[in-house]
Amino acid sequence: MRAHTAKFEPGSEQRQSGFSLIELLIVVAVILIIAGIAIPNFIRSRMRANEAAAVANLRDISTAELIYNTTYSIGYSPDLPSLGGSTVSPDATHAALIDTVLCAGSKSGYSFTYAVVASDPQGHPIAYSVNADPISPGSSGDRHFYVDQTAIIRQNGSAAAVSTDAPIQ
């Protein structure tokens, strides 16, 4: 069997397989256009998920405060770490009512700030507030949230939420 060899002669055309530079540039341009559409949608959906998680975490804190108040009969907790912990025998300083990440004050792109608003004559908290603010506004979330002992979660789109802002719907 004799090998077939092609000879190149000037003036003859050879057909090469593969993609031309123009075809590759068109494919790259299409991929960039698709990415340009998809990435902002992905960021927006991630922000909405973070906001939903922040609201759920505020509900968890409100529920934990109610349980803390009824279990220990000393008012609300003095801080978020008192609601957390993973001890075998919970107590007023480590109640194990919320997870350890949340009691550290930051979760799912949001920072949680706890404050005692009022105390009884014995120094036990009788009112509290919790603010949930995006760590990176415009990236981890847009809205700011607030809850207090009324358990009504409120929102503000431009600044830290307060007790007079509109409740979430």
C-alpha positions as CSV (number, residue, x, y, z in Angstrom):
1,M,0.0,0.0,0.0
2,R,1.4,3.3,-1.0
3,A,1.0,6.4,1.1
4,H,-0.8,9.2,-0.6
5,T,1.0,12.5,-0.4
6,A,-0.5,15.8,-1.4
7,K,1.6,18.2,-3.2
8,F,1.2,21.9,-2.9
9,E,1.3,23.7,-6.1
10,P,1.2,27.4,-6.4
11,G,-2.2,28.7,-7.4
12,S,-4.1,25.6,-6.0
13,E,-6.3,26.0,-2.9
14,Q,-5.9,23.8,0.1
15,R,-8.8,23.3,2.4
16,Q,-7.9,23.4,6.1
17,S,-10.1,22.2,8.9
18,G,-10.6,24.2,12.2
19,F,-12.0,27.5,13.1
20,S,-10.9,30.8,11.7
21,L,-10.0,33.8,13.9
22,I,-13.2,35.5,13.0
23,E,-15.4,32.5,14.0
24,L,-13.6,32.3,17.4
25,L,-14.1,36.0,18.0
26,I,-17.8,35.7,17.3
27,V,-18.1,32.8,19.7
28,V,-16.3,34.7,22.4
29,A,-18.5,37.8,21.8
30,V,-21.6,35.7,22.2
31,I,-20.3,34.2,25.4
32,L,-19.5,37.6,26.8
33,I,-23.0,38.9,25.9
34,I,-24.6,35.9,27.7
35,A,-22.4,36.5,30.7
36,G,-23.2,40.2,30.7
37,I,-26.9,39.3,31.0
38,A,-26.6,36.4,33.5
39,I,-24.1,37.9,36.0
40,P,-26.3,40.8,37.1
41,N,-29.3,38.5,37.5
42,F,-27.2,36.1,39.6
43,I,-26.1,39.0,41.8
44,R,-29.6,40.2,42.2
45,S,-30.9,36.8,43.1
46,R,-28.1,36.3,45.6
47,M,-28.9,39.6,47.2
48,R,-32.6,38.6,47.5
49,A,-31.6,35.3,49.0
50,N,-29.4,37.1,51.6
51,E,-32.3,39.5,52.4
52,A,-34.7,36.6,52.9
53,A,-32.1,34.9,55.2
54,A,-31.7,38.1,57.2
55,V,-35.4,38.3,57.8
56,A,-35.5,34.6,58.8
57,N,-32.6,35.2,61.2
58,L,-34.4,38.1,62.8
59,R,-37.4,35.9,63.3
60,D,-35.1,33.3,64.9
61,I,-33.7,36.0,67.2
62,S,-37.2,37.2,68.1
63,T,-38.4,33.6,68.9
64,A,-35.2,32.9,70.9
65,E,-35.7,36.1,72.9
66,L,-39.3,35.1,73.8
67,I,-38.1,31.6,74.8
68,Y,-35.2,33.1,76.8
69,N,-37.5,35.5,78.6
70,T,-40.0,32.8,79.6
71,T,-37.3,30.2,80.4
72,Y,-35.0,32.2,82.6
73,S,-37.5,34.9,84.0
74,I,-34.8,37.6,83.9
75,G,-36.0,39.5,80.9
76,Y,-34.5,39.4,77.5
77,S,-30.9,38.4,76.9
78,P,-28.2,41.0,77.5
79,D,-26.5,40.3,74.1
80,L,-26.6,37.9,71.1
81,P,-23.9,35.6,72.4
82,S,-26.1,34.8,75.4
83,L,-28.7,33.3,73.0
84,G,-26.1,31.1,71.3
85,G,-23.8,28.4,72.3
86,S,-23.9,24.6,71.9
87,T,-23.6,23.5,75.5
88,V,-25.0,20.3,76.9
89,S,-26.7,22.1,79.7
90,P,-27.9,25.6,78.5
91,D,-28.0,28.5,80.9
92,A,-28.7,32.2,80.8
93,T,-25.2,33.0,79.5
94,H,-25.3,30.3,76.7
95,A,-28.9,29.4,76.1
96,A,-28.2,27.5,72.8
97,L,-31.3,29.0,71.1
98,I,-29.6,30.3,68.0
99,D,-26.7,29.0,66.0
100,T,-23.1,30.0,66.8
101,V,-22.6,31.9,63.5
102,L,-25.7,34.1,64.1
103,C,-24.8,34.8,67.7
104,A,-21.4,36.1,66.5
105,G,-23.3,38.9,64.7
106,S,-22.7,38.2,61.0
107,K,-24.4,35.7,58.7
108,S,-25.4,35.5,55.0
109,G,-24.0,38.8,54.0
110,Y,-25.6,40.7,56.9
111,S,-24.3,42.2,60.1
112,F,-26.6,41.9,63.1
113,T,-26.4,44.6,65.8
114,Y,-28.1,43.9,69.2
115,A,-28.9,46.6,71.7
116,V,-30.7,46.6,75.1
117,V,-33.1,49.5,74.9
118,A,-34.5,49.4,78.5
119,S,-33.9,47.6,81.7
120,D,-35.9,47.0,84.9
121,P,-34.6,48.2,88.3
122,Q,-32.6,45.0,88.8
123,G,-30.8,45.6,85.5
124,H,-32.6,42.9,83.5
125,P,-33.4,43.9,79.9
126,I,-37.1,44.5,79.2
127,A,-36.7,45.9,75.7
128,Y,-34.2,45.2,72.9
129,S,-33.6,46.0,69.2
130,V,-31.7,44.2,66.5
131,N,-30.6,45.7,63.3
132,A,-29.7,43.7,60.2
133,D,-27.6,45.7,57.8
134,P,-25.9,44.4,54.6
135,I,-22.2,44.0,55.0
136,S,-21.7,45.3,51.4
137,P,-24.7,47.4,50.4
138,G,-25.6,46.8,46.7
139,S,-23.7,43.5,46.7
140,S,-24.8,41.4,49.7
141,G,-28.2,43.1,50.0
142,D,-30.0,46.4,49.5
143,R,-32.5,46.6,52.4
144,H,-31.9,47.2,56.1
145,F,-34.0,45.4,58.7
146,Y,-35.0,46.0,62.3
147,V,-36.9,44.0,65.0
148,D,-37.6,44.6,68.6
149,Q,-39.6,42.9,71.4
150,T,-42.8,43.5,69.4
151,A,-41.5,40.9,66.9
152,I,-42.5,43.2,64.0
153,I,-39.7,43.1,61.4
154,R,-39.3,46.5,59.7
155,Q,-37.4,47.5,56.6
156,N,-35.6,50.6,55.1
157,G,-34.2,50.7,51.6
158,S,-31.5,53.4,52.2
159,A,-30.4,53.5,55.8
160,A,-30.5,51.5,59.0
161,A,-34.1,50.6,59.8
162,V,-35.7,51.9,63.0
163,S,-39.0,51.2,64.9
164,T,-40.9,53.7,62.8
165,D,-40.1,52.2,59.4
166,A,-42.7,50.2,57.5
167,P,-43.1,46.5,58.4
168,I,-42.2,43.9,55.8
169,Q,-45.1,42.5,53.8
